[in-house]
Amino acid sequence: MTSEKMDAREEFENCFLHFVDALRVLSHDAAKQCEEMGNYNTPWEIQRDASGGGLGSLRLSAPYLSWEQAEKIVDLVAALRRLPKEALSVPHMKMTSHVGCITAMNHPAWEPLRKEAEALVALLKPAIERNEAYFQGNRDE
C-alpha cells in the first residue's frame, strides 16, 4: 500500500462506489437487507454506510453527477439521518440477531427509504456505469 494521498477523483470514485453498494442494499426488502448485512446491527450499518463518507459534499466534488442526482443523494442521506431511534434499535432485542434486525428493519420509516433508494439507483445508472468504467481502468471518463 502506498503512503500517497488519494487524489480528489479517486476519493470521489471510492466514496461513490461504497455509497452505491449501500444504496443497493437499502433498496431491498427487510429480510434481504438483514441477510446481506449478516444480521449484525443491520439498521445502524445501512444508515452509516449510506450516509457516511462525505456524500453531503457531492455537489461540489462530483465530476459527473448532475445537480438532480446530487440533490437526490443529499435528500436520501438527510432522510436516513432523521430515522427514529425505534427504526435503528429495538429495546430488549439483540441487534446481532435476526429477530432484532428484522424487527427494526420492518419499522415503517424504512419503507419510503427503500423506494427512494430503488428510484435513486435507476437515476444514477449513467453515473454508476462511469464509476464501474473508472475501476475497470478507463480513468479518463
Secondary structure, 3 states (H helix, E strand, C coil): CCCCCCCHHHHHHHHHHHHHHHHHHHCCCHHHHHHHCCCCCHHHHHHHHHHCCCHHHHHHHCCCCCHHHHHHHHHHHHHHHCCCHHHCCCCCCCCCCHHHHHHHHCCCCHHHHHHHHHHHHHHCHHHHHHHHHHHCCCCCC
